[in-house]
Amino acid sequence: VVNGPGEAREADLGVAGGRDRGIIFRKGEIIRSVKGQEALLAAFMEELQSLLNEKENI
């Protein structure tokens, strides 16, 4: 659980948002910028599944 962009950068996968736009971080790097709350949730879930798939293959 994070509280904003600063903490989202510290997570394996983090999200920060505001006024109809959000950004997704992965291990400190911005990997996506998304417009719209529903699109942000969908994009985050895609990235989460990708991360889980990678961890399964390790």
C-alpha distance matrix in Angstrom:
0.0 3.8 7.0 9.6 11.6 12.0 8.6 8.3 11.5 10.4 8.4 10.8 9.9 8.2 9.5 10.9 13.7 16.5 20.0 20.3 18.9 15.8 15.1 13.5 13.0 13.8 14.1 14.6 17.0 17.1 18.3 18.6 19.2 19.6 21.4 20.8 18.0 19.4 20.0 16.5 15.1 18.0 17.5 13.9 15.1 18.0 16.1 14.0 17.4 18.9 16.5 17.1 20.8 21.0 19.5 22.1 24.9 24.3
3.8 0.0 3.8 5.9 8.1 8.4 5.3 5.6 9.0 8.6 7.8 11.0 10.0 7.2 8.0 8.4 11.4 14.1 17.8 18.6 16.9 13.8 13.0 12.0 11.3 12.9 13.1 12.6 15.0 14.9 16.8 17.1 17.3 18.1 19.9 19.7 17.3 19.3 19.6 15.9 15.4 18.5 17.5 14.1 16.3 18.8 16.6 15.3 19.0 19.9 17.6 19.0 22.5 22.2 21.2 24.2 26.5 25.8
7.0 3.8 0.0 3.8 7.3 7.8 6.1 7.3 10.5 10.9 11.0 14.4 13.0 9.7 9.3 7.9 10.2 12.1 15.8 17.2 15.9 13.3 13.2 13.3 13.1 15.4 15.7 14.4 16.5 16.0 18.2 18.1 17.6 18.3 19.5 19.3 17.0 19.6 20.1 16.5 16.5 19.9 19.0 16.1 18.5 21.1 19.1 18.2 22.0 22.9 20.9 22.5 25.8 25.6 24.8 27.8 30.1 29.5
9.6 5.9 3.8 0.0 3.8 5.6 5.6 5.9 8.7 10.3 11.0 14.2 12.5 8.9 7.8 5.5 7.8 9.8 13.6 15.1 13.3 10.7 10.4 11.1 10.9 13.8 14.5 12.5 14.0 13.1 15.7 15.5 14.6 15.7 17.0 17.4 15.8 18.7 18.6 15.0 15.9 19.0 17.6 15.1 18.2 20.3 18.1 18.0 21.8 22.3 20.5 22.7 25.7 25.3 25.0 28.2 30.1 29.5
11.6 8.1 7.3 3.8 0.0 3.8 5.5 4.9 6.2 8.9 10.2 13.0 11.4 8.2 7.4 5.4 8.2 10.5 14.1 15.3 12.7 9.8 8.4 9.2 8.4 11.5 12.1 9.6 10.7 9.8 12.8 13.0 12.4 14.3 16.1 17.3 16.3 19.1 18.3 14.7 16.2 18.9 16.7 14.6 18.0 19.4 16.9 17.4 21.1 21.0 19.3 22.0 24.7 23.9 24.0 27.3 28.8 28.2
12.0 8.4 7.8 5.6 3.8 0.0 3.8 5.5 5.5 7.2 9.6 12.9 12.5 9.9 10.3 9.0 11.9 14.0 17.6 19.0 16.5 13.6 11.8 12.0 10.2 12.4 11.8 9.1 11.1 11.5 14.8 15.8 15.7 17.9 19.9 21.1 20.0 22.7 21.9 18.2 19.4 22.1 19.8 17.4 20.6 22.0 19.0 19.2 23.0 22.6 20.4 23.0 25.8 24.6 24.3 27.8 29.2 28.1
8.6 5.3 6.1 5.6 5.5 3.8 0.0 3.8 5.3 5.2 6.9 10.6 10.5 8.0 9.3 9.0 12.5 15.0 18.8 19.9 17.5 14.3 12.6 11.8 9.9 11.5 10.8 9.1 11.9 12.5 15.3 16.4 16.7 18.5 20.7 21.5 19.8 22.1 21.7 17.9 18.3 21.0 19.1 16.1 18.9 20.6 17.7 17.2 20.9 21.0 18.5 20.6 23.7 22.7 21.9 25.3 27.1 25.9
8.3 5.6 7.3 5.9 4.9 5.5 3.8 0.0 3.8 5.3 5.4 8.4 7.2 4.4 5.9 6.7 10.4 13.6 17.3 17.7 15.0 11.5 9.4 8.1 6.4 8.3 8.6 7.4 9.5 9.6 11.9 12.8 13.5 15.2 17.7 18.6 17.0 19.1 18.3 14.5 15.1 17.5 15.4 12.5 15.4 16.9 14.0 13.8 17.6 17.5 15.3 17.7 20.7 19.8 19.5 22.8 24.5 23.8
11.5 9.0 10.5 8.7 6.2 5.5 5.3 3.8 0.0 3.8 5.6 8.0 8.0 6.7 8.6 9.4 12.9 16.0 19.5 19.9 16.8 13.3 10.4 9.0 5.9 7.1 6.3 4.0 6.7 8.0 10.8 12.7 13.9 16.4 19.2 20.7 19.7 21.6 20.3 16.7 17.6 19.5 16.8 14.3 17.2 18.0 14.7 15.0 18.5 17.7 15.4 18.2 20.8 19.3 19.2 22.8 23.9 22.8
10.4 8.6 10.9 10.3 8.9 7.2 5.2 5.3 3.8 0.0 3.8 6.9 8.3 7.9 10.8 12.0 15.7 18.8 22.5 22.9 20.0 16.5 13.8 11.8 8.7 8.6 6.4 5.7 9.3 11.4 13.7 15.9 17.3 19.6 22.5 23.6 22.2 23.9 22.8 19.1 19.4 21.4 19.0 16.0 18.4 19.4 16.0 15.5 18.9 18.3 15.3 17.6 20.5 18.8 18.0 21.7 23.0 21.5
8.4 7.8 11.0 11.0 10.2 9.6 6.9 5.4 5.6 3.8 0.0 3.8 5.1 5.6 9.2 11.4 15.1 18.6 22.2 22.1 19.4 15.7 13.1 10.5 7.8 7.0 5.9 7.1 10.0 11.5 12.9 14.8 16.7 18.4 21.4 22.2 20.4 21.6 20.7 17.1 16.8 18.6 16.5 13.2 15.1 16.3 13.0 12.0 15.4 15.2 12.1 14.1 17.2 16.0 15.0 18.5 20.2 19.0
10.8 11.0 14.4 14.2 13.0 12.9 10.6 8.4 8.0 6.9 3.8 0.0 3.8 6.7 10.4 13.4 16.9 20.6 23.9 23.3 20.4 16.7 13.9 10.5 7.8 5.5 4.7 7.6 9.8 11.5 11.8 14.2 16.7 18.4 21.7 22.6 20.9 21.6 20.3 17.0 16.5 17.6 15.3 12.2 13.5 14.1 10.7 9.6 12.6 11.9 8.6 10.8 13.7 12.2 11.4 15.0 16.5 15.5
9.9 10.0 13.0 12.5 11.4 12.5 10.5 7.2 8.0 8.3 5.1 3.8 0.0 3.8 7.1 10.5 13.8 17.5 20.7 19.8 17.0 13.3 10.8 7.3 5.6 4.6 6.3 8.4 9.4 9.9 9.8 11.3 13.6 14.9 18.1 18.8 17.2 17.8 16.5 13.2 12.8 13.9 11.7 8.5 10.3 11.2 7.9 7.2 10.7 10.5 8.1 10.6 13.4 12.8 12.7 15.9 17.6 17.3
8.2 7.2 9.7 8.9 8.2 9.9 8.0 4.4 6.7 7.9 5.6 6.7 3.8 0.0 3.8 6.9 10.3 14.0 17.3 16.8 14.2 10.5 8.4 5.7 5.0 6.4 8.2 8.6 9.7 9.2 10.1 10.7 12.0 13.2 16.0 16.6 14.8 16.1 15.2 11.6 11.5 13.6 11.6 8.4 11.0 12.6 9.8 9.4 13.2 13.5 11.6 13.9 16.8 16.5 16.4 19.5 21.3 21.1
9.5 8.0 9.3 7.8 7.4 10.3 9.3 5.9 8.6 10.8 9.2 10.4 7.1 3.8 0.0 3.8 6.7 10.4 13.6 13.1 10.6 6.9 5.7 4.5 6.1 8.9 11.3 10.9 11.1 9.4 10.2 9.5 9.7 10.3 12.6 13.1 11.4 13.2 12.4 8.6 9.3 11.8 10.1 7.4 10.7 12.5 10.5 10.8 14.5 15.0 14.0 16.3 19.0 19.0 19.4 22.2 24.0 24.2
10.9 8.4 7.9 5.5 5.4 9.0 9.0 6.7 9.4 12.0 11.4 13.4 10.5 6.9 3.8 0.0 3.8 7.2 10.8 11.0 8.7 5.6 5.5 6.7 8.2 11.6 13.7 12.3 12.4 10.3 12.0 10.9 9.8 10.4 11.9 12.4 11.1 13.8 13.3 9.7 11.1 14.0 12.5 10.5 13.9 15.8 14.0 14.6 18.2 18.7 17.7 20.0 22.7 22.7 23.1 25.9 27.7 27.8
13.7 11.4 10.2 7.8 8.2 11.9 12.5 10.4 12.9 15.7 15.1 16.9 13.8 10.3 6.7 3.8 0.0 3.7 7.1 7.4 5.7 3.9 6.3 8.7 11.2 14.7 17.1 15.6 15.2 12.5 13.8 11.7 9.5 9.1 9.5 9.6 8.6 11.9 11.8 8.6 10.6 13.7 12.7 11.6 14.9 16.8 15.8 16.7 20.0 20.7 20.3 22.5 25.0 25.3 26.0 28.6 30.4 30.8
16.5 14.1 12.1 9.8 10.5 14.0 15.0 13.6 16.0 18.8 18.6 20.6 17.5 14.0 10.4 7.2 3.7 0.0 3.8 5.8 5.6 6.2 9.2 12.2 14.7 18.3 20.6 18.8 18.2 15.3 16.8 14.4 11.5 10.7 9.8 9.7 9.2 13.0 13.3 10.9 13.1 16.1 15.5 14.9 18.1 19.9 19.2 20.2 23.4 24.2 24.0 26.2 28.6 29.0 29.7 32.3 34.1 34.5
20.0 17.8 15.8 13.6 14.1 17.6 18.8 17.3 19.5 22.5 22.2 23.9 20.7 17.3 13.6 10.8 7.1 3.8 0.0 3.8 5.6 8.1 11.6 14.8 17.7 21.3 23.8 22.0 21.1 17.8 18.9 16.0 12.7 11.2 9.1 8.6 9.1 12.8 13.3 11.9 14.3 17.0 16.7 16.9 19.9 21.6 21.4 22.6 25.5 26.3 26.6 28.7 30.9 31.5 32.5 34.9 36.6 37.3
20.3 18.6 17.2 15.1 15.3 19.0 19.9 17.7 19.9 22.9 22.1 23.3 19.8 16.8 13.1 11.0 7.4 5.8 3.8 0.0 3.8 7.0 10.6 13.6 17.0 20.4 23.3 22.0 20.7 17.2 17.5 14.2 10.9 8.6 5.8 4.8 6.0 9.5 9.7 9.0 11.7 13.9 13.9 14.6 17.4 18.8 19.1 20.6 23.1 24.0 24.7 26.8 28.7 29.5 30.8 32.9 34.6 35.6
18.9 16.9 15.9 13.3 12.7 16.5 17.5 15.0 16.8 20.0 19.4 20.4 17.0 14.2 10.6 8.7 5.7 5.6 5.6 3.8 0.0 3.8 7.1 10.4 13.6 17.1 20.0 18.5 17.0 13.5 13.9 10.7 7.3 5.7 4.3 5.6 7.0 10.2 9.2 7.6 10.9 13.0 11.9 12.6 15.8 16.8 16.6 18.4 21.1 21.5 22.1 24.5 26.3 26.8 28.2 30.6 32.0 32.8
15.8 13.8 13.3 10.7 9.8 13.6 14.3 11.5 13.3 16.5 15.7 16.7 13.3 10.5 6.9 5.6 3.9 6.2 8.1 7.0 3.8 0.0 3.8 6.8 10.0 13.5 16.4 15.1 13.8 10.5 11.1 8.3 5.8 5.3 6.4 7.7 7.7 10.5 9.3 6.3 9.4 11.6 10.0 9.8 13.4 14.5 13.7 15.3 18.3 18.6 18.8 21.3 23.3 23.6 24.8 27.3 28.8 29.4
15.1 13.0 13.2 10.4 8.4 11.8 12.6 9.4 10.4 13.8 13.1 13.9 10.8 8.4 5.7 5.5 6.3 9.2 11.6 10.6 7.1 3.8 0.0 3.8 6.6 10.1 13.0 11.6 10.1 6.8 7.6 5.6 4.4 6.1 8.8 10.8 10.9 13.0 11.0 7.9 10.6 12.3 9.6 9.1 12.9 13.4 11.7 13.7 16.8 16.5 16.3 19.3 21.2 21.0 22.2 25.0 26.2 26.6
13.5 12.0 13.3 11.1 9.2 12.0 11.8 8.1 9.0 11.8 10.5 10.5 7.3 5.7 4.5 6.7 8.7 12.2 14.8 13.6 10.4 6.8 3.8 0.0 3.8 6.8 10.1 9.6 8.4 5.9 5.8 5.2 6.4 8.0 11.3 12.9 12.3 13.6 11.6 8.3 10.0 11.2 8.2 6.8 10.5 10.8 8.5 10.3 13.5 13.1 12.6 15.6 17.6 17.3 18.5 21.3 22.5 22.9
13.0 11.3 13.1 10.9 8.4 10.2 9.9 6.4 5.9 8.7 7.8 7.8 5.6 5.0 6.1 8.2 11.2 14.7 17.7 17.0 13.6 10.0 6.6 3.8 0.0 3.8 6.4 5.9 5.3 4.4 5.6 7.2 9.2 11.6 14.9 16.6 15.9 17.3 15.3 12.0 13.2 14.4 11.3 9.4 12.6 12.7 9.5 10.8 14.2 13.2 11.8 15.0 17.1 16.1 17.0 20.2 21.2 21.0
13.8 12.9 15.4 13.8 11.5 12.4 11.5 8.3 7.1 8.6 7.0 5.5 4.6 6.4 8.9 11.6 14.7 18.3 21.3 20.4 17.1 13.5 10.1 6.8 3.8 0.0 3.8 5.5 5.3 6.5 6.4 9.2 12.0 14.3 17.9 19.5 18.7 19.5 17.4 14.4 15.0 15.6 12.5 10.4 12.7 12.3 8.6 9.6 12.6 11.0 9.1 12.5 14.4 12.9 13.7 17.1 17.8 17.4
14.1 13.1 15.7 14.5 12.1 11.8 10.8 8.6 6.3 6.4 5.9 4.7 6.3 8.2 11.3 13.7 17.1 20.6 23.8 23.3 20.0 16.4 13.0 10.1 6.4 3.8 0.0 3.8 5.8 8.5 9.5 12.6 15.3 17.8 21.3 22.9 22.0 22.9 21.1 17.9 18.3 19.2 16.2 13.8 15.9 15.7 11.9 12.3 15.1 13.4 10.7 13.8 15.8 13.7 13.8 17.5 18.1 16.9
14.6 12.6 14.4 12.5 9.6 9.1 9.1 7.4 4.0 5.7 7.1 7.6 8.4 8.6 10.9 12.3 15.6 18.8 22.0 22.0 18.5 15.1 11.6 9.6 5.9 5.5 3.8 0.0 3.8 6.8 9.2 12.1 14.1 17.0 20.3 22.2 21.6 23.1 21.2 17.9 19.0 20.2 17.1 15.0 17.7 17.7 14.0 14.8 18.0 16.4 14.1 17.3 19.3 17.2 17.5 21.2 21.8 20.6
17.0 15.0 16.5 14.0 10.7 11.1 11.9 9.5 6.7 9.3 10.0 9.8 9.4 9.7 11.1 12.4 15.2 18.2 21.1 20.7 17.0 13.8 10.1 8.4 5.3 5.3 5.8 3.8 0.0 3.8 6.0 9.2 11.5 14.8 18.2 20.6 20.5 21.9 19.5 16.5 18.2 18.9 15.4 14.1 17.1 16.4 12.9 14.7 17.5 15.5 14.0 17.6 19.1 17.1 18.2 21.7 21.9 21.2
17.1 14.9 16.0 13.1 9.8 11.5 12.5 9.6 8.0 11.4 11.5 11.5 9.9 9.2 9.4 10.3 12.5 15.3 17.8 17.2 13.5 10.5 6.8 5.9 4.4 6.5 8.5 6.8 3.8 0.0 3.8 5.9 7.7 11.1 14.5 17.0 17.3 18.8 16.3 13.5 15.7 16.4 12.9 12.1 15.5 14.9 11.9 14.2 17.0 15.4 14.6 18.2 19.6 18.3 19.7 23.0 23.4 23.2
18.3 16.8 18.2 15.7 12.8 14.8 15.3 11.9 10.8 13.7 12.9 11.8 9.8 10.1 10.2 12.0 13.8 16.8 18.9 17.5 13.9 11.1 7.6 5.8 5.6 6.4 9.5 9.2 6.0 3.8 0.0 3.8 7.2 10.1 13.8 16.3 16.8 17.5 14.6 12.3 14.3 14.2 10.5 10.4 13.4 12.0 9.2 12.2 14.5 12.5 12.5 16.1 17.1 15.9 18.0 20.9 21.1 21.4
18.6 17.1 18.1 15.5 13.0 15.8 16.4 12.8 12.7 15.9 14.8 14.2 11.3 10.7 9.5 10.9 11.7 14.4 16.0 14.2 10.7 8.3 5.6 5.2 7.2 9.2 12.6 12.1 9.2 5.9 3.8 0.0 3.8 6.3 10.0 12.7 13.5 14.3 11.2 9.3 11.9 11.8 8.2 9.0 12.3 11.1 9.4 12.6 14.8 13.5 14.2 17.5 18.4 18.1 20.2 22.7 23.2 24.0
19.2 17.3 17.6 14.6 12.4 15.7 16.7 13.5 13.9 17.3 16.7 16.7 13.6 12.0 9.7 9.8 9.5 11.5 12.7 10.9 7.3 5.8 4.4 6.4 9.2 12.0 15.3 14.1 11.5 7.7 7.2 3.8 0.0 3.8 7.0 10.1 11.5 13.0 10.1 8.3 11.7 12.2 9.2 10.3 13.8 13.3 12.2 15.1 17.5 16.7 17.4 20.5 21.7 21.6 23.5 26.1 26.8 27.6
19.6 18.1 18.3 15.7 14.3 17.9 18.5 15.2 16.4 19.6 18.4 18.4 14.9 13.2 10.3 10.4 9.1 10.7 11.2 8.6 5.7 5.3 6.1 8.0 11.6 14.3 17.8 17.0 14.8 11.1 10.1 6.3 3.8 0.0 3.8 6.5 8.3 9.5 6.6 5.5 9.2 9.7 7.6 9.4 12.6 12.5 12.4 15.0 17.1 17.0 18.2 20.8 22.1 22.6 24.5 26.7 27.7 28.9
21.4 19.9 19.5 17.0 16.1 19.9 20.7 17.7 19.2 22.5 21.4 21.7 18.1 16.0 12.6 11.9 9.5 9.8 9.1 5.8 4.3 6.4 8.8 11.3 14.9 17.9 21.3 20.3 18.2 14.5 13.8 10.0 7.0 3.8 0.0 3.8 6.9 8.6 6.6 6.7 10.3 11.1 10.1 12.1 14.9 15.2 15.7 18.0 20.0 20.3 21.6 24.0 25.3 26.1 27.9 29.9 31.1 32.4
20.8 19.7 19.3 17.4 17.3 21.1 21.5 18.6 20.7 23.6 22.2 22.6 18.8 16.6 13.1 12.4 9.6 9.7 8.6 4.8 5.6 7.7 10.8 12.9 16.6 19.5 22.9 22.2 20.6 17.0 16.3 12.7 10.1 6.5 3.8 0.0 3.8 5.6 5.3 6.0 8.7 10.0 10.4 12.1 14.3 15.3 16.3 18.1 20.0 21.0 22.3 24.2 25.7 26.9 28.5 30.2 31.8 33.3
18.0 17.3 17.0 15.8 16.3 20.0 19.8 17.0 19.7 22.2 20.4 20.9 17.2 14.8 11.4 11.1 8.6 9.2 9.1 6.0 7.0 7.7 10.9 12.3 15.9 18.7 22.0 21.6 20.5 17.3 16.8 13.5 11.5 8.3 6.9 3.8 0.0 3.8 5.5 5.0 6.3 8.7 9.8 10.5 12.4 14.3 15.3 16.3 18.4 20.0 20.9 22.4 24.3 25.8 26.9 28.6 30.5 31.9
19.4 19.3 19.6 18.7 19.1 22.7 22.1 19.1 21.6 23.9 21.6 21.6 17.8 16.1 13.2 13.8 11.9 13.0 12.8 9.5 10.2 10.5 13.0 13.6 17.3 19.5 22.9 23.1 21.9 18.8 17.5 14.3 13.0 9.5 8.6 5.6 3.8 0.0 3.8 5.4 5.2 6.3 8.6 9.9 10.7 12.5 14.4 15.3 16.7 18.6 20.1 21.1 22.7 24.6 25.9 27.1 29.1 30.9
20.0 19.6 20.1 18.6 18.3 21.9 21.7 18.3 20.3 22.8 20.7 20.3 16.5 15.2 12.4 13.3 11.8 13.3 13.3 9.7 9.2 9.3 11.0 11.6 15.3 17.4 21.1 21.2 19.5 16.3 14.6 11.2 10.1 6.6 6.6 5.3 5.5 3.8 0.0 3.8 5.5 5.1 6.0 8.5 9.9 10.5 12.3 14.1 15.4 16.5 18.3 19.9 21.1 22.7 24.4 25.8 27.3 29.1
16.5 15.9 16.5 15.0 14.7 18.2 17.9 14.5 16.7 19.1 17.1 17.0 13.2 11.6 8.6 9.7 8.6 10.9 11.9 9.0 7.6 6.3 7.9 8.3 12.0 14.4 17.9 17.9 16.5 13.5 12.3 9.3 8.3 5.5 6.7 6.0 5.0 5.4 3.8 0.0 3.8 5.5 5.1 6.0 8.5 9.9 10.5 12.1 14.2 15.3 16.4 18.2 19.9 21.1 22.5 24.3 26.0 27.4
15.1 15.4 16.5 15.9 16.2 19.4 18.3 15.1 17.6 19.4 16.8 16.5 12.8 11.5 9.3 11.1 10.6 13.1 14.3 11.7 10.9 9.4 10.6 10.0 13.2 15.0 18.3 19.0 18.2 15.7 14.3 11.9 11.7 9.2 10.3 8.7 6.3 5.2 5.5 3.8 0.0 3.8 5.5 5.1 6.2 8.7 9.9 10.4 12.3 14.2 15.2 16.3 18.2 20.0 21.0 22.4 24.5 26.1
18.0 18.5 19.9 19.0 18.9 22.1 21.0 17.5 19.5 21.4 18.6 17.6 13.9 13.6 11.8 14.0 13.7 16.1 17.0 13.9 13.0 11.6 12.3 11.2 14.4 15.6 19.2 20.2 18.9 16.4 14.2 11.8 12.2 9.7 11.1 10.0 8.7 6.3 5.1 5.5 3.8 0.0 3.8 5.5 5.2 6.3 8.8 9.8 10.7 12.4 14.3 15.4 16.5 18.6 20.1 21.2 22.9 24.9
17.5 17.5 19.0 17.6 16.7 19.8 19.1 15.4 16.8 19.0 16.5 15.3 11.7 11.6 10.1 12.5 12.7 15.5 16.7 13.9 11.9 10.0 9.6 8.2 11.3 12.5 16.2 17.1 15.4 12.9 10.5 8.2 9.2 7.6 10.1 10.4 9.8 8.6 6.0 5.1 5.5 3.8 0.0 3.8 5.4 5.1 6.3 8.6 10.0 10.6 12.4 14.3 15.4 16.7 18.6 20.1 21.5 23.2
13.9 14.1 16.1 15.1 14.6 17.4 16.1 12.5 14.3 16.0 13.2 12.2 8.5 8.4 7.4 10.5 11.6 14.9 16.9 14.6 12.6 9.8 9.1 6.8 9.4 10.4 13.8 15.0 14.1 12.1 10.4 9.0 10.3 9.4 12.1 12.1 10.5 9.9 8.5 6.0 5.1 5.5 3.8 0.0 3.8 5.4 5.1 6.1 8.6 9.8 10.5 12.2 14.1 15.3 16.5 18.4 20.2 21.5
15.1 16.3 18.5 18.2 18.0 20.6 18.9 15.4 17.2 18.4 15.1 13.5 10.3 11.0 10.7 13.9 14.9 18.1 19.9 17.4 15.8 13.4 12.9 10.5 12.6 12.7 15.9 17.7 17.1 15.5 13.4 12.3 13.8 12.6 14.9 14.3 12.4 10.7 9.9 8.5 6.2 5.2 5.4 3.8 0.0 3.8 5.4 4.9 6.1 8.5 9.8 10.4 12.2 14.2 15.3 16.4 18.5 20.3
18.0 18.8 21.1 20.3 19.4 22.0 20.6 16.9 18.0 19.4 16.3 14.1 11.2 12.6 12.5 15.8 16.8 19.9 21.6 18.8 16.8 14.5 13.4 10.8 12.7 12.3 15.7 17.7 16.4 14.9 12.0 11.1 13.3 12.5 15.2 15.3 14.3 12.5 10.5 9.9 8.7 6.3 5.1 5.4 3.8 0.0 3.8 5.4 5.2 6.2 8.7 10.0 10.6 12.4 14.4 15.4 16.8 18.9
16.1 16.6 19.1 18.1 16.9 19.0 17.7 14.0 14.7 16.0 13.0 10.7 7.9 9.8 10.5 14.0 15.8 19.2 21.4 19.1 16.6 13.7 11.7 8.5 9.5 8.6 11.9 14.0 12.9 11.9 9.2 9.4 12.2 12.4 15.7 16.3 15.3 14.4 12.3 10.5 9.9 8.8 6.3 5.1 5.4 3.8 0.0 3.8 5.4 5.0 6.2 8.6 9.8 10.6 12.4 14.3 15.5 17.0
14.0 15.3 18.2 18.0 17.4 19.2 17.2 13.8 15.0 15.5 12.0 9.6 7.2 9.4 10.8 14.6 16.7 20.2 22.6 20.6 18.4 15.3 13.7 10.3 10.8 9.6 12.3 14.8 14.7 14.2 12.2 12.6 15.1 15.0 18.0 18.1 16.3 15.3 14.1 12.1 10.4 9.8 8.6 6.1 4.9 5.4 3.8 0.0 3.8 5.4 5.1 6.2 8.6 9.9 10.6 12.4 14.5 15.7
17.4 19.0 22.0 21.8 21.1 23.0 20.9 17.6 18.5 18.9 15.4 12.6 10.7 13.2 14.5 18.2 20.0 23.4 25.5 23.1 21.1 18.3 16.8 13.5 14.2 12.6 15.1 18.0 17.5 17.0 14.5 14.8 17.5 17.1 20.0 20.0 18.4 16.7 15.4 14.2 12.3 10.7 10.0 8.6 6.1 5.2 5.4 3.8 0.0 3.8 5.4 5.1 6.1 8.6 9.9 10.5 12.5 14.6
18.9 19.9 22.9 22.3 21.0 22.6 21.0 17.5 17.7 18.3 15.2 11.9 10.5 13.5 15.0 18.7 20.7 24.2 26.3 24.0 21.5 18.6 16.5 13.1 13.2 11.0 13.4 16.4 15.5 15.4 12.5 13.5 16.7 17.0 20.3 21.0 20.0 18.6 16.5 15.3 14.2 12.4 10.6 9.8 8.5 6.2 5.0 5.4 3.8 0.0 3.8 5.5 5.1 6.3 8.7 10.0 10.9 12.8
16.5 17.6 20.9 20.5 19.3 20.4 18.5 15.3 15.4 15.3 12.1 8.6 8.1 11.6 14.0 17.7 20.3 24.0 26.6 24.7 22.1 18.8 16.3 12.6 11.8 9.1 10.7 14.1 14.0 14.6 12.5 14.2 17.4 18.2 21.6 22.3 20.9 20.1 18.3 16.4 15.2 14.3 12.4 10.5 9.8 8.7 6.2 5.1 5.4 3.8 0.0 3.8 5.4 5.1 6.3 8.7 10.1 11.0
17.1 19.0 22.5 22.7 22.0 23.0 20.6 17.7 18.2 17.6 14.1 10.8 10.6 13.9 16.3 20.0 22.5 26.2 28.7 26.8 24.5 21.3 19.3 15.6 15.0 12.5 13.8 17.3 17.6 18.2 16.1 17.5 20.5 20.8 24.0 24.2 22.4 21.1 19.9 18.2 16.3 15.4 14.3 12.2 10.4 10.0 8.6 6.2 5.1 5.5 3.8 0.0 3.8 5.4 5.1 6.2 8.8 10.2
20.8 22.5 25.8 25.7 24.7 25.8 23.7 20.7 20.8 20.5 17.2 13.7 13.4 16.8 19.0 22.7 25.0 28.6 30.9 28.7 26.3 23.3 21.2 17.6 17.1 14.4 15.8 19.3 19.1 19.6 17.1 18.4 21.7 22.1 25.3 25.7 24.3 22.7 21.1 19.9 18.2 16.5 15.4 14.1 12.2 10.6 9.8 8.6 6.1 5.1 5.4 3.8 0.0 3.8 5.5 5.2 6.5 9.0
21.0 22.2 25.6 25.3 23.9 24.6 22.7 19.8 19.3 18.8 16.0 12.2 12.8 16.5 19.0 22.7 25.3 29.0 31.5 29.5 26.8 23.6 21.0 17.3 16.1 12.9 13.7 17.2 17.1 18.3 15.9 18.1 21.6 22.6 26.1 26.9 25.8 24.6 22.7 21.1 20.0 18.6 16.7 15.3 14.2 12.4 10.6 9.9 8.6 6.3 5.1 5.4 3.8 0.0 3.8 5.4 5.2 6.6
19.5 21.2 24.8 25.0 24.0 24.3 21.9 19.5 19.2 18.0 15.0 11.4 12.7 16.4 19.4 23.1 26.0 29.7 32.5 30.8 28.2 24.8 22.2 18.5 17.0 13.7 13.8 17.5 18.2 19.7 18.0 20.2 23.5 24.5 27.9 28.5 26.9 25.9 24.4 22.5 21.0 20.1 18.6 16.5 15.3 14.4 12.4 10.6 9.9 8.7 6.3 5.1 5.5 3.8 0.0 3.8 5.4 5.3
22.1 24.2 27.8 28.2 27.3 27.8 25.3 22.8 22.8 21.7 18.5 15.0 15.9 19.5 22.2 25.9 28.6 32.3 34.9 32.9 30.6 27.3 25.0 21.3 20.2 17.1 17.5 21.2 21.7 23.0 20.9 22.7 26.1 26.7 29.9 30.2 28.6 27.1 25.8 24.3 22.4 21.2 20.1 18.4 16.4 15.4 14.3 12.4 10.5 10.0 8.7 6.2 5.2 5.4 3.8 0.0 3.8 5.6
24.9 26.5 30.1 30.1 28.8 29.2 27.1 24.5 23.9 23.0 20.2 16.5 17.6 21.3 24.0 27.7 30.4 34.1 36.6 34.6 32.0 28.8 26.2 22.5 21.2 17.8 18.1 21.8 21.9 23.4 21.1 23.2 26.8 27.7 31.1 31.8 30.5 29.1 27.3 26.0 24.5 22.9 21.5 20.2 18.5 16.8 15.5 14.5 12.5 10.9 10.1 8.8 6.5 5.2 5.4 3.8 0.0 3.8
24.3 25.8 29.5 29.5 28.2 28.1 25.9 23.8 22.8 21.5 19.0 15.5 17.3 21.1 24.2 27.8 30.8 34.5 37.3 35.6 32.8 29.4 26.6 22.9 21.0 17.4 16.9 20.6 21.2 23.2 21.4 24.0 27.6 28.9 32.4 33.3 31.9 30.9 29.1 27.4 26.1 24.9 23.2 21.5 20.3 18.9 17.0 15.7 14.6 12.8 11.0 10.2 9.0 6.6 5.3 5.6 3.8 0.0
